[in-house]
Amino acid sequence: MSRPVLSTHVLDTAVGSPAVGVFIELFKQHNEGSWTQWHSAVTSSDGRALFPFSKESMAPGTYKLKFDVDTYYKTLGKKTIYDYVEIVFTTEEDQHYHMPLLLSPYGYTTYRGS
């Protein structure tokens, strides 16, 4: 099997461990600006989620990952100021996109990983 085109890794920086069980939705943007949900996933025991798309099936375009942060923190019995976090990014042909999320109840950051 070839390398997935899209992956993510969620780390809870407040406790220094992977964020397990975070529900994630993947959306694709249409030319007129509307979004269509393409897929959903839940982070594994190491905080990772892979999306089952090949380079042929995931055409260049604008995509959005939506992370359900509120439910994750409620499961832990903690509060957060975020209901969700969205990462919007644009892809090019023949590229791999690893979009990590570093998360805490009161802040987050993201970057393009490898």
C-alpha positions as CSV (number, residue, x, y, z in Angstrom):
1,M,0.0,0.0,0.0
2,S,1.3,3.4,-0.8
3,R,1.8,6.2,1.7
4,P,-1.5,8.0,2.6
5,V,-1.8,11.5,1.1
6,L,-3.2,12.9,4.4
7,S,-2.5,12.2,8.0
8,T,-2.7,14.0,11.3
9,H,-1.3,13.6,14.8
10,V,-3.0,15.3,17.9
11,L,-0.9,15.9,21.0
12,D,-2.3,17.2,24.2
13,T,0.5,19.5,25.3
14,A,-1.2,20.2,28.7
15,V,-0.4,16.6,29.8
16,G,2.4,15.8,27.4
17,S,0.7,12.8,25.7
18,P,-1.2,11.8,22.5
19,A,-4.9,13.0,22.4
20,V,-6.7,9.7,22.1
21,G,-10.2,9.5,20.8
22,V,-10.5,12.9,19.1
23,F,-13.2,12.9,16.4
24,I,-12.0,14.5,13.1
25,E,-14.0,15.4,10.0
26,L,-12.4,16.0,6.6
27,F,-14.1,18.5,4.2
28,K,-13.4,19.5,0.7
29,Q,-14.2,23.0,-0.6
30,H,-16.1,23.5,-3.9
31,N,-15.3,26.4,-6.3
32,E,-18.3,28.4,-5.0
33,G,-17.0,28.2,-1.4
34,S,-19.3,25.5,0.0
35,W,-17.9,22.5,1.8
36,T,-18.7,18.7,1.5
37,Q,-17.7,16.3,4.2
38,W,-15.5,13.6,2.7
39,H,-14.5,11.4,5.6
40,S,-14.2,11.1,9.4
41,A,-11.8,9.4,11.7
42,V,-10.9,9.1,15.4
43,T,-7.4,9.4,16.7
44,S,-5.8,6.2,17.8
45,S,-4.0,5.3,21.0
46,D,-1.0,7.3,19.8
47,G,-3.1,10.3,18.7
48,R,-2.8,9.6,15.0
49,A,-5.4,9.4,12.2
50,L,-4.8,8.4,8.6
51,F,-7.2,9.1,5.8
52,P,-7.6,6.4,3.1
53,F,-7.0,8.5,0.0
54,S,-4.5,8.0,-2.8
55,K,-2.9,10.7,-4.8
56,E,-5.3,9.9,-7.5
57,S,-8.4,10.2,-5.4
58,M,-7.5,13.3,-3.4
59,A,-7.2,15.9,-6.1
60,P,-5.4,19.3,-5.5
61,G,-7.7,21.7,-3.8
62,T,-8.7,23.3,-0.5
63,Y,-9.5,21.0,2.4
64,K,-10.5,21.4,6.1
65,L,-9.8,19.2,9.1
66,K,-12.3,19.8,11.9
67,F,-11.3,18.5,15.3
68,D,-14.0,18.0,18.0
69,V,-12.0,19.4,20.9
70,D,-14.9,20.0,23.3
71,T,-16.0,16.4,23.4
72,Y,-12.4,15.2,23.9
73,Y,-11.9,17.5,27.0
74,K,-15.4,16.6,28.4
75,T,-14.4,12.9,28.2
76,L,-11.3,13.8,30.3
77,G,-13.5,15.8,32.8
78,K,-11.8,19.1,31.8
79,K,-13.0,22.4,30.4
80,T,-11.8,24.1,27.2
81,I,-12.6,27.4,25.5
82,Y,-12.8,25.7,22.1
83,D,-15.7,23.8,20.7
84,Y,-13.6,22.7,17.8
85,V,-10.4,23.5,15.9
86,E,-10.3,23.8,12.1
87,I,-7.3,23.6,9.9
88,V,-7.8,24.8,6.4
89,F,-5.1,24.0,3.8
90,T,-4.5,23.8,0.1
91,T,-3.0,20.8,-1.6
92,E,-0.9,20.4,-4.7
93,E,-0.4,17.3,-6.9
94,D,1.9,14.5,-5.8
95,Q,2.4,15.7,-2.2
96,H,1.9,14.1,1.2
97,Y,0.2,16.3,3.9
98,H,0.8,15.6,7.5
99,M,-1.2,18.2,9.5
100,P,-0.4,17.9,13.3
101,L,-2.3,19.6,16.0
102,L,-0.7,20.6,19.3
103,L,-3.6,21.1,21.7
104,S,-4.3,22.4,25.2
105,P,-7.6,23.6,26.8
106,Y,-6.6,27.2,26.2
107,G,-4.4,27.2,23.1
108,Y,-3.4,25.3,20.0
109,T,-0.9,25.4,17.1
110,T,-0.4,23.5,13.9
111,Y,2.2,23.1,11.2
112,R,2.9,21.0,8.1
113,G,4.8,18.0,9.3
114,S,6.5,15.3,7.3
